[in-house]
Amino acid sequence: MKEQIVAGYQVLSDGRTCWVNAPTGESVARFSAVGIDVHRRIDLPDIHRKDIENRQRTVLSTTGPLLIHVSARATSERHAAALTVARKAGVPEELLPTEQGRLLGGIVGCVFISQVLPKSSLFDQQYRWKFDNHIGYVLSKRTKIPFRPVSGGQGVFHVDLTRDEEDIIRGAGIL
Protein backbone atom coordinates (compact mmCIF):
# COMPACT_ATOMS: atom_id res chain seq x y z
CA MET A 1 0.00 0.00 0.00
CA LYS A 2 1.44 3.37 -1.03
CA GLU A 3 0.64 6.54 0.90
CA GLN A 4 1.25 10.24 0.26
CA ILE A 5 -0.10 13.54 1.57
CA VAL A 6 -1.56 15.97 -1.01
CA ALA A 7 -2.79 19.38 0.18
CA GLY A 8 -3.18 17.91 3.68
CA TYR A 9 -5.22 14.93 2.51
CA GLN A 10 -4.07 11.32 2.88
CA VAL A 11 -3.93 9.46 -0.45
CA LEU A 12 -3.69 5.67 -0.29
CA SER A 13 -3.28 3.32 -3.23
CA ASP A 14 -3.01 -0.45 -3.54
CA GLY A 15 -2.26 -0.23 -7.27
CA ARG A 16 -5.91 -0.81 -8.26
CA THR A 17 -7.89 1.58 -6.06
CA CYS A 18 -7.07 5.00 -4.64
CA TRP A 19 -8.67 6.37 -1.46
CA VAL A 20 -8.61 10.02 -0.36
CA ASN A 21 -9.10 10.81 3.32
CA ALA A 22 -9.46 14.21 4.94
CA PRO A 23 -6.94 15.32 7.57
CA THR A 24 -9.57 14.26 10.13
CA GLY A 25 -9.59 10.70 8.73
CA GLU A 26 -13.00 10.74 7.03
CA SER A 27 -13.29 9.38 3.49
CA VAL A 28 -13.54 12.06 0.82
CA ALA A 29 -13.44 9.87 -2.30
CA ARG A 30 -12.57 6.52 -3.83
CA PHE A 31 -11.28 6.03 -7.37
CA SER A 32 -10.78 2.76 -9.19
CA ALA A 33 -10.76 1.49 -12.75
CA VAL A 34 -14.37 0.38 -12.35
CA GLY A 35 -15.94 3.25 -10.43
CA ILE A 36 -15.75 6.71 -8.96
CA ASP A 37 -17.17 7.56 -5.58
CA VAL A 38 -16.78 11.30 -4.92
CA HIS A 39 -18.30 12.60 -1.72
CA ARG A 40 -18.93 16.18 -2.85
CA ARG A 41 -21.74 17.89 -4.66
CA ILE A 42 -21.35 18.80 -8.32
CA ASP A 43 -22.87 22.29 -7.90
CA LEU A 44 -20.56 23.63 -5.17
CA PRO A 45 -18.77 26.96 -5.62
CA ASP A 46 -15.39 26.69 -7.36
CA ILE A 47 -13.35 26.93 -4.16
CA HIS A 48 -14.97 23.73 -2.85
CA ARG A 49 -14.77 21.68 -6.07
CA LYS A 50 -12.37 19.02 -7.18
CA ASP A 51 -10.89 20.14 -10.53
CA ILE A 52 -9.40 16.86 -11.71
CA GLU A 53 -10.30 13.16 -11.81
CA ASN A 54 -7.39 10.73 -11.30
CA ARG A 55 -7.06 7.20 -12.70
CA GLN A 56 -4.19 4.75 -12.75
CA ARG A 57 -5.10 3.55 -16.22
CA THR A 58 -6.66 5.24 -19.24
CA VAL A 59 -10.46 5.34 -19.05
CA LEU A 60 -10.98 7.96 -21.76
CA SER A 61 -8.53 9.05 -24.42
CA THR A 62 -10.40 12.11 -25.65
CA THR A 63 -11.82 15.28 -24.18
CA GLY A 64 -15.51 16.15 -24.09
CA PRO A 65 -18.66 15.84 -22.00
CA LEU A 66 -19.14 13.10 -19.40
CA LEU A 67 -22.31 12.49 -17.38
CA ILE A 68 -21.99 12.04 -13.60
CA HIS A 69 -23.74 9.00 -12.13
CA VAL A 70 -24.33 8.49 -8.39
CA SER A 71 -24.13 4.94 -7.09
CA ALA A 72 -27.28 3.35 -5.69
CA ARG A 73 -25.15 1.81 -2.92
CA ALA A 74 -23.87 4.92 -1.12
CA THR A 75 -24.40 4.41 2.62
CA SER A 76 -25.74 6.83 5.23
CA GLU A 77 -22.47 6.48 7.16
CA ARG A 78 -20.40 7.60 4.17
CA HIS A 79 -22.80 10.48 3.57
CA ALA A 80 -22.41 11.63 7.20
CA ALA A 81 -18.62 11.36 6.98
CA ALA A 82 -18.59 13.36 3.75
CA LEU A 83 -20.68 16.09 5.40
CA THR A 84 -18.20 16.26 8.27
CA VAL A 85 -15.31 16.68 5.84
CA ALA A 86 -17.20 19.32 3.85
CA ARG A 87 -18.00 21.30 7.01
CA LYS A 88 -14.37 21.20 8.14
CA ALA A 89 -13.32 22.35 4.66
CA GLY A 90 -15.55 25.41 5.07
CA VAL A 91 -18.49 24.48 2.85
CA PRO A 92 -21.48 26.53 4.08
CA GLU A 93 -24.23 24.49 5.74
CA GLU A 94 -26.86 25.65 3.24
CA LEU A 95 -24.89 24.05 0.38
CA LEU A 96 -24.77 20.61 2.02
CA PRO A 97 -27.31 17.95 0.99
CA THR A 98 -29.51 16.43 3.66
CA GLU A 99 -29.89 12.68 4.13
CA GLN A 100 -33.52 13.01 2.99
CA GLY A 101 -32.51 15.01 -0.09
CA ARG A 102 -29.89 12.52 -1.26
CA LEU A 103 -30.48 11.02 -4.67
CA LEU A 104 -28.99 7.62 -5.44
CA GLY A 105 -28.75 5.42 -8.51
CA GLY A 106 -28.93 7.93 -11.32
CA ILE A 107 -27.55 10.80 -13.38
CA VAL A 108 -27.05 14.09 -11.47
CA GLY A 109 -24.87 16.23 -13.71
CA CYS A 110 -22.38 16.62 -16.51
CA VAL A 111 -18.73 17.70 -16.64
CA PHE A 112 -16.51 18.67 -19.53
CA ILE A 113 -13.13 16.98 -19.63
CA SER A 114 -10.93 19.64 -21.21
CA GLN A 115 -7.57 17.93 -20.98
CA VAL A 116 -6.10 14.49 -20.34
CA LEU A 117 -2.81 14.73 -18.44
CA PRO A 118 -0.29 11.88 -18.64
CA LYS A 119 0.88 10.10 -15.49
CA SER A 120 3.74 12.59 -15.20
CA SER A 121 3.36 16.11 -16.57
CA LEU A 122 4.76 19.60 -16.17
CA PHE A 123 1.18 20.63 -15.38
CA ASP A 124 0.84 18.34 -12.34
CA GLN A 125 1.63 21.13 -9.85
CA GLN A 126 -1.06 23.34 -11.41
CA TYR A 127 -3.82 21.09 -10.01
CA ARG A 128 -4.05 20.54 -6.27
CA TRP A 129 -6.00 17.28 -6.80
CA LYS A 130 -3.57 15.72 -9.34
CA PHE A 131 -2.03 12.53 -7.93
CA ASP A 132 1.52 11.47 -8.77
CA ASN A 133 1.75 8.69 -11.34
CA HIS A 134 -1.97 8.93 -12.25
CA ILE A 135 -3.65 10.00 -15.48
CA GLY A 136 -5.49 13.26 -14.79
CA TYR A 137 -8.79 14.23 -16.40
CA VAL A 138 -9.19 18.02 -16.07
CA LEU A 139 -12.80 19.01 -15.28
CA SER A 140 -13.22 22.53 -16.68
CA LYS A 141 -17.01 22.92 -16.86
CA ARG A 142 -19.83 21.29 -14.95
CA THR A 143 -23.56 21.58 -14.53
CA LYS A 144 -26.19 19.95 -12.41
CA ILE A 145 -29.08 18.32 -14.27
CA PRO A 146 -32.38 17.06 -12.83
CA PHE A 147 -31.94 13.63 -11.28
CA ARG A 148 -32.90 10.73 -13.50
CA PRO A 149 -32.72 7.13 -12.27
CA VAL A 150 -30.31 5.14 -14.44
CA SER A 151 -28.85 1.72 -13.68
CA GLY A 152 -25.11 2.03 -13.31
CA GLY A 153 -22.33 0.05 -14.83
CA GLN A 154 -18.63 -0.47 -14.36
CA GLY A 155 -16.37 2.12 -15.93
CA VAL A 156 -17.75 4.46 -18.58
CA PHE A 157 -21.10 3.46 -20.08
CA HIS A 158 -23.48 5.00 -22.64
CA VAL A 159 -26.61 6.93 -21.60
CA ASP A 160 -28.97 8.63 -24.06
CA LEU A 161 -29.84 12.20 -23.06
CA THR A 162 -33.40 13.47 -22.82
CA ARG A 163 -34.24 16.67 -24.70
CA ASP A 164 -34.33 18.65 -21.39
CA GLU A 165 -30.95 17.29 -20.29
CA GLU A 166 -29.43 18.16 -23.65
CA ASP A 167 -30.81 21.72 -23.42
CA ILE A 168 -29.36 22.21 -19.91
CA ILE A 169 -25.96 20.82 -20.87
CA ARG A 170 -25.90 22.86 -24.08
CA GLY A 171 -26.88 25.99 -22.08
CA ALA A 172 -23.92 25.40 -19.75
CA GLY A 173 -21.58 25.40 -22.77
CA ILE A 174 -20.64 21.75 -22.37
CA LEU A 175 -22.12 20.51 -25.66
C-alpha positions in Angstrom: 0.0 0.0 0.0 1.4 3.4 -1.0 0.6 6.5 0.9 1.2 10.2 0.3 -0.1 13.5 1.6 -1.6 16.0 -1.0 -2.8 19.4 0.2 -3.2 17.9 3.7 -5.2 14.9 2.5 -4.1 11.3 2.9 -3.9 9.5 -0.4 -3.7 5.7 -0.3 -3.3 3.3 -3.2 -3.0 -0.4 -3.5 -2.3 -0.2 -7.3 -5.9 -0.8 -8.3 -7.9 1.6 -6.1 -7.1 5.0 -4.6 -8.7 6.4 -1.5 -8.6 10.0 -0.4 -9.1 10.8 3.3 -9.5 14.2 4.9 -6.9 15.3 7.6 -9.6 14.3 10.1 -9.6 10.7 8.7 -13.0 10.7 7.0 -13.3 9.4 3.5 -13.5 12.1 0.8 -13.4 9.9 -2.3 -12.6 6.5 -3.8 -11.3 6.0 -7.4 -10.8 2.8 -9.2 -10.8 1.5 -12.7 -14.4 0.4 -12.4 -15.9 3.2 -10.4 -15.7 6.7 -9.0 -17.2 7.6 -5.6 -16.8 11.3 -4.9 -18.3 12.6 -1.7 -18.9 16.2 -2.8 -21.7 17.9 -4.7 -21.4 18.8 -8.3 -22.9 22.3 -7.9 -20.6 23.6 -5.2 -18.8 27.0 -5.6 -15.4 26.7 -7.4 -13.3 26.9 -4.2 -15.0 23.7 -2.8 -14.8 21.7 -6.1 -12.4 19.0 -7.2 -10.9 20.1 -10.5 -9.4 16.9 -11.7 -10.3 13.2 -11.8 -7.4 10.7 -11.3 -7.1 7.2 -12.7 -4.2 4.8 -12.7 -5.1 3.6 -16.2 -6.7 5.2 -19.2 -10.5 5.3 -19.1 -11.0 8.0 -21.8 -8.5 9.0 -24.4 -10.4 12.1 -25.7 -11.8 15.3 -24.2 -15.5 16.2 -24.1 -18.7 15.8 -22.0 -19.1 13.1 -19.4 -22.3 12.5 -17.4 -22.0 12.0 -13.6 -23.7 9.0 -12.1 -24.3 8.5 -8.4 -24.1 4.9 -7.1 -27.3 3.4 -5.7 -25.2 1.8 -2.9 -23.9 4.9 -1.1 -24.4 4.4 2.6 -25.7 6.8 5.2 -22.5 6.5 7.2 -20.4 7.6 4.2 -22.8 10.5 3.6 -22.4 11.6 7.2 -18.6 11.4 7.0 -18.6 13.4 3.7 -20.7 16.1 5.4 -18.2 16.3 8.3 -15.3 16.7 5.8 -17.2 19.3 3.8 -18.0 21.3 7.0 -14.4 21.2 8.1 -13.3 22.4 4.7 -15.5 25.4 5.1 -18.5 24.5 2.9 -21.5 26.5 4.1 -24.2 24.5 5.7 -26.9 25.7 3.2 -24.9 24.0 0.4 -24.8 20.6 2.0 -27.3 18.0 1.0 -29.5 16.4 3.7 -29.9 12.7 4.1 -33.5 13.0 3.0 -32.5 15.0 -0.1 -29.9 12.5 -1.3 -30.5 11.0 -4.7 -29.0 7.6 -5.4 -28.8 5.4 -8.5 -28.9 7.9 -11.3 -27.6 10.8 -13.4 -27.1 14.1 -11.5 -24.9 16.2 -13.7 -22.4 16.6 -16.5 -18.7 17.7 -16.6 -16.5 18.7 -19.5 -13.1 17.0 -19.6 -10.9 19.6 -21.2 -7.6 17.9 -21.0 -6.1 14.5 -20.3 -2.8 14.7 -18.4 -0.3 11.9 -18.6 0.9 10.1 -15.5 3.7 12.6 -15.2 3.4 16.1 -16.6 4.8 19.6 -16.2 1.2 20.6 -15.4 0.8 18.3 -12.3 1.6 21.1 -9.8 -1.1 23.3 -11.4 -3.8 21.1 -10.0 -4.1 20.5 -6.3 -6.0 17.3 -6.8 -3.6 15.7 -9.3 -2.0 12.5 -7.9 1.5 11.5 -8.8 1.8 8.7 -11.3 -2.0 8.9 -12.3 -3.6 10.0 -15.5 -5.5 13.3 -14.8 -8.8 14.2 -16.4 -9.2 18.0 -16.1 -12.8 19.0 -15.3 -13.2 22.5 -16.7 -17.0 22.9 -16.9 -19.8 21.3 -15.0 -23.6 21.6 -14.5 -26.2 20.0 -12.4 -29.1 18.3 -14.3 -32.4 17.1 -12.8 -31.9 13.6 -11.3 -32.9 10.7 -13.5 -32.7 7.1 -12.3 -30.3 5.1 -14.4 -28.9 1.7 -13.7 -25.1 2.0 -13.3 -22.3 0.0 -14.8 -18.6 -0.5 -14.4 -16.4 2.1 -15.9 -17.7 4.5 -18.6 -21.1 3.5 -20.1 -23.5 5.0 -22.6 -26.6 6.9 -21.6 -29.0 8.6 -24.1 -29.8 12.2 -23.1 -33.4 13.5 -22.8 -34.2 16.7 -24.7 -34.3 18.6 -21.4 -30.9 17.3 -20.3 -29.4 18.2 -23.7 -30.8 21.7 -23.4 -29.4 22.2 -19.9 -26.0 20.8 -20.9 -25.9 22.9 -24.1 -26.9 26.0 -22.1 -23.9 25.4 -19.8 -21.6 25.4 -22.8 -20.6 21.8 -22.4 -22.1 20.5 -25.7 
